[in-house]
Amino acid sequence: MEGTTPPARRGLDGVVAGQTRLSHVDGLAGQLIIGGYELTELAGRVGFEEAAHLLWRGALPGTEELEELRRDLAALRPVPAQTIRVVRAAAQAPPIDALRMACATLSLDLDAPDDISPAADIAAAKMLTARFPTLVAAHARVSAGQEPIPPRADLSRAANFLYMVHGKEPDPIAARALDTYWVTVIDHGMNASTFTSRVIASTRSDMVSAVTGAIGALKGPLHGGAPGPVLDMLTVIGSSDRAEGWVRNELAAGRRIMGFGHRVYKVRDPRAEVLSRVADEMTAAHLEDRRPFDLARAVEQTVLRVLDDVKPGRNLRTNVEFYTALVLQALGLTPRSFVAIFACGRIAGWCAHVIEQHAEDHLIRPQSEYVGRRGLKVER
Ligand code: ACO
């Protein structure tokens, strides 16, 4: 080895890049810890605003703190006209691109956009967390040739989002399902978009810049995932009796089954566990809509059995994407917008990491292993 730098770890695999009090992923135990609580303890028992408070302030809120946070976030939902103009200009762009473009303009609406003091960071976190659903819903409307629907402050965050997309108030089960989904994806260790936000924040850059960069990282298919292909798979299979033959053919052709397997979790992903329960609740509530769920459940059981048979010892379990697809589709949301809807949950986690990184105030600046040539001379 030339020089003094140790060899690079490809993709930083196995490198511990920093400390955090926010969340921890234990892939062998199948645990996701958020601010000290296991996800399975939080999800369904605390709402999104409570989980955001936990990440931003280090503790679940008391009754008055929660009321105040809900009020603040609801008041911040409307977005400035200049931002809506960007959403309209991006009508034909993918929703996650429109969100990135619109998010970048939100610093225009801050009195001191470069202020990274704790108070300014909390203010920016509230503003971004309040407005992401408004932006995604407005884009869904304009991309379908419809007018955006202004947000309402009297609805919960999830109910308001569904109202802004569909133009009618959702039933409480649907709103609760979306709220639980957003709690479930609120933070997930040092994933690529979170790391991106921290790298940007570590230069003492501002919250809006850090979050805009994080959206760019989330957009890629290796991170934002692909719940869309799960739905494509279910459509192609069509009926449960066709599942086994289809799965065996796919595996024989060397293809992967979407919605199964995970790089970190070698046992069941706790997020899949939580969203599976959400899917059950929705099925029970909407008996007339249960066919997609019944098919998905039957396909899931067949895939797990066939994977164990064809890929023994690989521990391939249902992952979060499978249930995300089922839950978001049942809410009448289009696969195209799934990644942007995910960002509406993850935004609170990104902001928390920016707050934590600003408090740490240490530049993230790794080295690289030089593998280029040396000693060349300019010949003229
Ligand atoms: N279907 C069939 N076989 C699979 C699958 C799958 N979904 N996932 C892994 N395998 C097999 C591989 O073919 C490989 O088999 P081999 O030992 O015979 O070569 C073995 O399991 C190990 O595969 P790796 O690629 O080493 O597993 P890795 O942990 O890197 O893969 C990944 C994780 C990318 C998620 C993979 O399971 C996959 O492609 N799943 C399908 C796509 C998907 O659902 N993505 C969303 C993931 S959730 C999220 O990231 C938020």
Boltz pocket constraint, residues with backbone or C-beta under 6 A from the ligand:
constraints:
  - pocket:
      binder: B
      contacts: [[A, 222], [A, 223], [A, 225], [A, 226], [A, 255], [A, 256], [A, 257], [A, 258], [A, 259], [A, 260], [A, 261], [A, 262], [A, 263], [A, 264], [A, 311], [A, 314], [A, 316], [A, 319], [A, 320], [A, 321]]
      max_distance: 6.0
